[in-house]
Amino acid sequence: MSKHDTRSDPPHSGSSIEPSTDRTIVLVGLMGAGKTTVGRRLAKRLGLEFADSDFEIEKAAQMTVNDIFATYGEDYFRSGERRVISRLINGAPRVLATGGGAFINAETRELMKDQSITVWLDADLDVLVERTARRDTRPLLKNGNPEAILSKLLEERTPIYAEADIRVQSSDGPHDTVVDAIMRALENKGLLRA
């Protein structure tokens, strides 16, 4: 299944799990950190709907993220991204995976910090390089050496991602290990309902 086949999942069906939080949990971090894969599993664990902002943007624009970047530029994309994220955050609580640049935009970041629980999936450069090499769908990696671009983005964006409520290491191991770490962090901060 490709990354863009479907990214809005209903709460885990057949489950009597009551949603564990009344706020949307937003996953932030660089491309390749595992936000979509981890987000799906976290949503299932919490009994919440899952959504991916890039998929929702593509659905609204009837264009791929690559095409939006190529046709209209990054500023146009970020404006649409902010509107979509605002709509998703203001709806029912869910787990929301966002694009790597969403949290970097000051207005979008403030919206997320004010109205949701933000979780930074922090991954080492080698993990990011290996994961992003699997698909050719990253507009920011198309013009140059992907490892050099990711290294620069990691250096520039780390202080901003560090503003998230929670930081969890996303390693090359099983995704459920990352989900477990997020669950522990949410519990430790008292962000889940008993």
Backbone bond lengths (Angstrom), bond angles and torsions (degrees), N, CA, C in turn:
res aa  C-N    CA-C-N  psi(-1)  N-CA   C-N-CA  omega(-1)  CA-C   N-CA-C  phi
1 M - - - 1.457 - - 1.525 108.56 -
2 S 1.312 117.76 132.93 1.456 120.64 -179.47 1.512 110.62 -80.15
3 K 1.320 114.65 164.92 1.452 121.20 -177.36 1.521 112.10 -57.42
4 H 1.330 117.85 -31.77 1.454 120.12 -172.63 1.523 113.80 -102.97
5 D 1.327 119.19 14.03 1.452 119.79 -179.13 1.521 111.71 -64.92
6 T 1.307 117.24 -51.80 1.456 121.19 176.07 1.510 108.42 -157.18
7 R 1.309 116.78 139.10 1.440 117.19 -178.61 1.509 112.94 -139.75
8 S 1.281 117.78 11.04 1.450 119.76 176.59 1.519 106.38 -120.87
9 D 1.293 115.96 105.40 1.452 121.29 -175.62 1.518 110.18 -108.12
10 P 1.331 116.99 139.03 1.459 119.67 175.17 1.524 109.84 -70.65
11 P 1.321 116.55 166.03 1.464 118.39 174.79 1.513 109.78 -54.77
12 H 1.306 115.47 153.26 1.469 121.86 -177.18 1.526 109.52 -50.52
13 S 1.322 116.81 116.39 1.455 120.47 -177.10 1.523 110.63 -76.59
14 G 1.310 115.30 152.39 1.452 120.98 179.20 1.511 112.64 75.73
15 S 1.312 116.63 8.56 1.452 120.53 -177.43 1.518 109.64 -111.62
16 S 1.303 115.62 146.55 1.461 119.35 176.12 1.523 110.41 -100.15
17 I 1.331 115.95 18.90 1.463 119.64 179.92 1.518 109.46 -65.37
18 E 1.311 116.25 125.79 1.457 122.36 174.83 1.524 106.43 -83.13
19 P 1.338 119.51 135.61 1.461 119.11 178.12 1.532 110.79 -50.51
20 S 1.329 115.71 136.64 1.457 121.84 -171.58 1.519 114.00 -90.10
21 T 1.320 116.76 -3.02 1.455 119.57 -178.74 1.518 109.00 -150.00
22 D 1.319 116.57 154.67 1.460 119.26 177.31 1.534 111.12 -102.91
23 R 1.332 116.35 10.41 1.465 120.94 178.34 1.526 109.49 -124.94
24 T 1.314 115.40 147.64 1.454 120.06 175.59 1.527 109.73 -68.28
25 I 1.317 115.93 139.66 1.461 122.23 175.99 1.523 106.51 -102.17
26 V 1.334 116.51 118.36 1.459 122.06 -176.47 1.522 109.42 -106.64
27 L 1.334 115.47 124.44 1.461 121.14 177.70 1.529 108.91 -93.36
28 V 1.332 115.27 127.03 1.460 121.60 179.57 1.522 108.95 -124.04
29 G 1.327 116.03 163.43 1.458 121.26 179.06 1.516 109.76 143.23
30 L 1.312 114.93 173.25 1.457 120.38 -177.67 1.517 112.25 -67.43
31 M 1.337 115.48 158.42 1.456 120.68 173.79 1.526 108.61 -56.27
32 G 1.322 115.75 136.60 1.457 120.19 -179.47 1.516 113.92 91.94
33 A 1.333 117.82 -2.73 1.471 120.27 -179.44 1.530 111.91 -74.24
34 G 1.331 116.99 -15.79 1.463 119.96 177.75 1.512 114.08 100.92
35 K 1.324 117.82 20.43 1.466 120.74 -174.38 1.526 113.01 -60.41
36 T 1.329 117.59 -42.17 1.467 120.25 -178.11 1.527 111.22 -70.53
37 T 1.312 117.27 -49.56 1.468 120.98 -178.00 1.527 111.20 -64.24
38 V 1.324 116.30 -48.28 1.466 120.39 179.04 1.528 109.88 -65.30
39 G 1.332 116.06 -40.04 1.466 120.56 -178.81 1.513 112.79 -59.31
40 R 1.323 116.67 -43.29 1.472 120.29 178.09 1.532 110.92 -59.45
41 R 1.308 115.89 -45.56 1.471 120.26 -177.88 1.531 111.50 -69.38
42 L 1.328 115.97 -38.40 1.463 119.97 178.23 1.530 110.16 -64.93
43 A 1.321 116.85 -42.74 1.468 120.55 179.07 1.520 111.06 -59.59
44 K 1.324 115.95 -44.34 1.464 120.33 179.60 1.527 109.92 -61.83
45 R 1.330 116.19 -42.94 1.468 121.01 -179.17 1.531 111.26 -63.12
46 L 1.341 115.99 -35.60 1.467 120.70 -176.36 1.524 113.11 -91.64
47 G 1.333 117.59 -6.15 1.458 120.07 -177.48 1.517 112.58 72.17
48 L 1.338 116.55 31.46 1.461 121.88 -178.40 1.521 111.34 -114.55
49 E 1.317 116.31 160.08 1.456 122.49 171.57 1.521 108.03 -69.89
50 F 1.330 116.75 150.15 1.459 122.06 174.30 1.520 109.10 -112.68
51 A 1.321 116.07 141.02 1.466 120.55 173.46 1.522 108.63 -141.01
52 D 1.321 114.97 153.71 1.460 122.10 177.57 1.527 107.22 -122.33
53 S 1.323 116.77 122.51 1.465 119.49 -174.11 1.525 112.39 -62.98
54 D 1.330 118.93 -37.62 1.467 119.95 179.18 1.532 110.88 -62.14
55 F 1.328 116.89 -43.58 1.459 120.35 178.25 1.522 110.49 -61.51
56 E 1.342 116.80 -43.55 1.463 120.83 -179.05 1.531 111.07 -65.90
57 I 1.326 117.32 -35.66 1.465 121.42 176.35 1.528 109.77 -64.93
58 E 1.329 116.23 -45.84 1.463 120.37 179.43 1.531 111.23 -61.34
59 K 1.316 115.84 -40.12 1.459 120.44 179.05 1.533 110.27 -63.72
60 A 1.325 116.80 -45.32 1.469 120.93 -179.15 1.525 111.82 -67.03
61 A 1.329 117.11 -39.84 1.466 121.44 -176.02 1.524 112.86 -86.64
62 Q 1.333 116.90 -14.49 1.463 121.95 -174.24 1.530 110.92 56.97
63 M 1.338 115.50 34.95 1.468 123.29 179.39 1.514 107.92 -146.71
64 T 1.332 117.53 154.80 1.458 120.23 174.25 1.525 109.55 -75.66
65 V 1.321 115.47 160.99 1.466 119.88 175.69 1.528 109.70 -57.39
66 N 1.335 116.85 -44.18 1.472 120.59 178.13 1.519 111.28 -55.43
67 D 1.338 116.87 -45.21 1.461 120.81 -178.39 1.530 111.82 -67.75
68 I 1.316 116.68 -37.67 1.469 119.43 177.92 1.524 109.67 -63.28
69 F 1.344 116.85 -46.46 1.469 120.69 177.72 1.522 110.77 -58.51
70 A 1.336 116.58 -47.41 1.465 121.32 -175.50 1.529 112.15 -67.66
71 T 1.323 116.84 -38.16 1.462 120.92 -175.18 1.524 112.99 -84.20
72 Y 1.332 116.69 -43.51 1.465 120.40 -171.29 1.527 114.75 -114.87
73 G 1.330 117.47 -17.41 1.456 120.22 179.73 1.521 113.28 94.59
74 E 1.328 114.29 167.54 1.469 120.31 -175.10 1.518 112.98 -67.58
75 D 1.342 118.76 -38.46 1.473 120.31 -178.87 1.527 111.67 -59.26
76 Y 1.330 115.58 -43.69 1.463 120.88 178.56 1.528 109.62 -62.00
77 F 1.333 116.15 -44.81 1.458 120.66 179.64 1.526 110.77 -60.28
78 R 1.345 117.32 -46.29 1.471 120.74 -177.74 1.524 111.85 -62.99
79 S 1.318 117.05 -34.82 1.462 120.78 177.83 1.530 110.47 -64.71
80 G 1.326 116.49 -47.21 1.457 120.29 177.13 1.518 111.94 -64.57
81 E 1.326 115.78 -38.27 1.465 121.26 178.82 1.536 110.37 -60.04
82 R 1.326 117.13 -43.71 1.462 121.43 -179.85 1.530 110.91 -62.07
83 R 1.330 117.04 -42.51 1.469 120.33 179.64 1.536 111.03 -64.25
84 V 1.316 116.44 -43.35 1.464 120.62 -179.20 1.527 110.36 -65.89
85 I 1.330 117.35 -44.76 1.467 120.60 179.99 1.522 110.74 -63.37
86 S 1.319 117.25 -39.67 1.466 120.99 177.56 1.521 110.67 -59.72
87 R 1.315 116.60 -45.11 1.470 121.03 179.13 1.534 110.83 -62.11
88 L 1.327 116.64 -43.68 1.463 120.59 -177.53 1.523 112.26 -69.87
89 I 1.310 117.07 -36.22 1.469 120.63 179.80 1.529 110.68 -71.08
90 N 1.331 116.60 -35.18 1.463 120.11 -176.22 1.522 113.32 -81.92
91 G 1.316 118.26 -4.27 1.457 121.15 176.70 1.522 110.27 -85.89
92 A 1.327 114.95 -158.22 1.463 120.78 177.95 1.527 109.36 -62.16
93 P 1.333 118.24 150.35 1.465 120.31 177.86 1.528 110.30 -55.55
94 R 1.323 116.06 141.02 1.455 122.64 -178.46 1.520 107.88 -156.21
95 V 1.315 116.48 175.19 1.466 122.28 167.65 1.523 105.49 -102.48
96 L 1.330 115.48 127.51 1.460 121.99 -175.34 1.525 110.07 -121.80
97 A 1.338 116.02 118.71 1.462 120.92 172.90 1.524 107.34 -89.96
98 T 1.328 116.89 134.29 1.469 120.85 -178.24 1.523 110.29 -117.37
99 G 1.315 115.53 160.42 1.450 121.01 175.19 1.520 110.09 -67.56
100 G 1.334 115.73 158.39 1.460 121.11 -175.14 1.523 115.18 -58.65
101 G 1.326 117.66 -28.35 1.462 120.41 -177.66 1.513 114.91 -94.00
102 A 1.323 118.10 -7.13 1.467 120.85 -174.72 1.526 112.25 -59.28
103 F 1.320 117.14 -46.62 1.473 121.14 -176.39 1.527 111.22 -73.27
104 I 1.327 117.26 -16.95 1.462 121.57 -179.02 1.523 110.16 -75.54
105 N 1.326 117.22 -31.34 1.462 121.37 177.34 1.525 108.67 -68.58
106 A 1.340 117.20 122.75 1.474 121.76 -172.40 1.526 112.45 -58.76
107 E 1.317 118.19 -43.91 1.467 120.57 -178.66 1.524 111.22 -66.25
108 T 1.315 116.48 -43.75 1.462 120.49 -179.78 1.527 109.98 -66.62
109 R 1.337 116.51 -39.46 1.468 120.81 178.93 1.533 110.64 -61.58
110 E 1.316 117.21 -45.37 1.471 120.07 -179.99 1.520 111.18 -63.30
111 L 1.317 116.64 -39.64 1.461 121.52 176.88 1.534 109.84 -59.29
112 M 1.329 116.19 -48.29 1.469 120.47 -179.73 1.525 111.39 -62.89
113 K 1.335 116.56 -46.59 1.466 120.27 -176.44 1.524 111.25 -65.91
114 D 1.330 116.38 -32.72 1.459 121.00 -176.73 1.528 112.26 -78.62
115 Q 1.343 117.14 -33.78 1.455 119.38 -168.98 1.522 115.25 -118.67
116 S 1.330 118.25 3.87 1.463 119.38 -177.78 1.526 110.04 -147.52
117 I 1.310 115.34 179.33 1.465 122.49 171.77 1.526 105.76 -102.11
118 T 1.324 116.92 121.00 1.464 120.30 -177.51 1.527 110.51 -100.77
119 V 1.334 114.89 133.90 1.463 121.66 -179.69 1.526 107.71 -124.97
120 W 1.328 116.17 119.72 1.465 121.97 177.93 1.519 109.19 -89.98
121 L 1.329 116.46 117.32 1.456 121.12 171.42 1.525 106.92 -89.03
122 D 1.311 115.54 104.27 1.461 122.98 -176.62 1.522 108.73 -95.24
123 A 1.321 115.96 124.70 1.469 119.97 -179.40 1.520 109.44 -128.78
124 D 1.334 115.65 147.79 1.464 121.00 177.27 1.524 110.05 -69.81
125 L 1.329 115.55 157.12 1.454 121.90 -177.35 1.522 112.50 -55.63
126 D 1.339 117.99 -44.51 1.468 119.35 -177.11 1.530 111.84 -62.82
127 V 1.332 117.36 -35.10 1.465 121.66 177.23 1.528 109.67 -67.08
128 L 1.323 116.62 -44.59 1.469 120.96 179.65 1.528 111.70 -61.75
129 V 1.319 116.33 -43.86 1.468 121.08 -179.19 1.529 109.83 -62.50
130 E 1.338 116.41 -46.74 1.469 120.04 -177.98 1.532 110.75 -63.59
131 R 1.318 117.75 -43.94 1.464 120.66 -176.58 1.523 112.22 -70.63
132 T 1.321 117.72 -41.53 1.474 119.49 -177.76 1.524 111.96 -72.12
133 A 1.322 117.71 -20.05 1.466 120.73 179.05 1.525 111.70 -71.86
134 R 1.331 116.91 -14.91 1.470 120.81 -176.94 1.527 112.79 -71.30
135 R 1.348 117.24 -24.96 1.466 120.39 -177.19 1.522 110.09 -138.33
136 D 1.310 115.40 147.70 1.468 121.30 -179.73 1.525 109.91 -101.83
137 T 1.328 116.75 53.45 1.465 120.57 -175.42 1.520 112.35 -121.14
138 R 1.325 118.09 19.49 1.468 121.07 -175.11 1.525 109.69 -109.27
139 P 1.343 118.28 102.72 1.462 119.82 -175.08 1.530 113.64 -58.13
140 L 1.321 117.75 -35.04 1.467 120.09 -176.89 1.529 112.49 -72.63
141 L 1.340 117.91 -13.80 1.469 120.92 -178.66 1.527 112.69 -100.37
142 K 1.321 117.18 2.91 1.463 120.09 -173.70 1.528 113.89 -79.41
143 N 1.315 117.88 -22.42 1.472 120.46 -174.35 1.521 111.72 -116.00
144 G 1.319 116.23 73.37 1.457 119.81 178.22 1.506 111.95 138.50
145 N 1.320 114.84 -172.78 1.459 122.45 -179.87 1.529 109.02 -76.15
146 P 1.343 117.96 116.26 1.466 120.26 -177.04 1.525 114.03 -55.98
147 E 1.338 117.50 -40.14 1.465 119.29 -179.39 1.522 110.92 -64.54
148 A 1.335 117.81 -42.65 1.467 121.58 179.12 1.526 110.64 -65.45
149 I 1.337 116.57 -40.57 1.469 120.31 179.51 1.522 110.23 -65.17
150 L 1.339 117.00 -46.25 1.465 120.73 179.49 1.521 111.42 -63.23
151 S 1.329 117.09 -39.18 1.463 121.04 178.64 1.532 110.57 -60.88
152 K 1.324 115.95 -44.37 1.475 121.49 179.53 1.534 110.28 -65.24
153 L 1.342 116.69 -44.78 1.466 120.28 178.92 1.523 111.04 -62.54
154 L 1.322 116.65 -40.86 1.461 121.07 179.64 1.525 110.35 -61.06
155 E 1.320 116.10 -44.38 1.465 120.60 179.71 1.539 111.01 -64.92
156 E 1.322 116.67 -44.52 1.466 120.66 -177.52 1.524 112.97 -71.15
157 R 1.322 116.54 -38.14 1.465 120.17 -170.33 1.522 115.39 -92.58
158 T 1.331 117.84 -19.35 1.463 120.16 -177.30 1.531 112.79 -53.50
159 P 1.344 120.03 -46.77 1.470 118.38 179.93 1.531 113.01 -62.17
160 I 1.320 117.33 -28.33 1.470 120.56 179.43 1.525 110.21 -79.25
161 Y 1.324 116.97 -46.04 1.468 119.53 176.78 1.540 110.65 -58.56
162 A 1.316 116.68 -30.56 1.470 121.20 -178.95 1.534 112.37 -63.68
163 E 1.328 117.26 -12.36 1.467 120.39 177.08 1.535 112.24 -77.95
164 A 1.326 117.96 -7.87 1.468 121.16 179.56 1.528 110.25 -63.06
165 D 1.322 115.90 155.99 1.470 121.28 -179.29 1.520 112.37 -63.07
166 I 1.327 115.79 -36.38 1.464 121.96 -175.11 1.524 108.41 -134.69
167 R 1.325 116.13 142.53 1.466 121.91 174.95 1.521 108.30 -121.59
168 V 1.329 116.60 127.18 1.456 122.11 179.89 1.519 107.85 -130.91
169 Q 1.326 116.45 135.62 1.464 121.12 178.48 1.530 109.42 -76.67
170 S 1.328 115.57 128.36 1.459 121.90 176.09 1.523 106.97 -106.49
171 S 1.315 115.47 105.50 1.461 120.03 -175.03 1.524 110.36 -104.10
172 D 1.316 115.35 -174.16 1.461 120.90 -178.19 1.523 112.32 -81.42
173 G 1.317 117.77 3.00 1.462 121.15 -179.51 1.518 111.83 -81.77
174 P 1.335 116.49 -167.11 1.467 120.96 -178.74 1.536 111.84 -61.07
175 H 1.341 115.57 140.51 1.469 120.34 -179.94 1.521 111.43 -63.46
176 D 1.337 117.48 -29.95 1.461 119.72 -179.99 1.528 111.90 -63.91
177 T 1.332 117.30 -25.73 1.468 120.84 175.90 1.528 109.80 -64.84
178 V 1.328 116.41 -39.51 1.469 121.15 177.99 1.526 109.58 -68.19
179 V 1.326 117.14 -42.44 1.465 121.26 177.92 1.533 109.69 -59.93
180 D 1.336 117.26 -44.56 1.470 120.91 177.85 1.526 110.84 -58.15
181 A 1.330 116.38 -42.82 1.471 120.70 -179.45 1.528 110.91 -64.87
182 I 1.327 117.30 -39.30 1.474 120.23 177.70 1.528 109.69 -65.39
183 M 1.325 117.15 -44.51 1.463 120.80 179.34 1.526 111.08 -58.74
184 R 1.340 116.64 -44.53 1.476 120.16 178.35 1.531 110.87 -61.28
185 A 1.336 116.13 -44.04 1.469 120.23 -178.78 1.527 110.73 -63.96
186 L 1.333 117.12 -42.13 1.470 120.42 178.41 1.524 110.83 -63.20
187 E 1.327 116.17 -42.27 1.469 120.32 178.75 1.520 110.91 -65.54
188 N 1.324 116.65 -44.74 1.474 120.73 -178.82 1.519 112.48 -61.92
189 K 1.327 116.70 -31.09 1.470 120.41 179.64 1.527 111.75 -90.87
190 G 1.336 117.04 2.77 1.454 120.90 179.13 1.522 114.11 67.74
191 L 1.336 116.50 31.79 1.464 120.92 -175.50 1.522 113.49 -97.63
192 L 1.327 116.61 2.89 1.467 120.18 176.11 1.503 109.75 -114.31
193 R 1.336 114.86 147.18 1.461 119.65 176.19 1.527 108.75 -73.52
194 A 1.319 115.13 144.75 1.464 120.38 179.15 1.513 110.30 -71.63
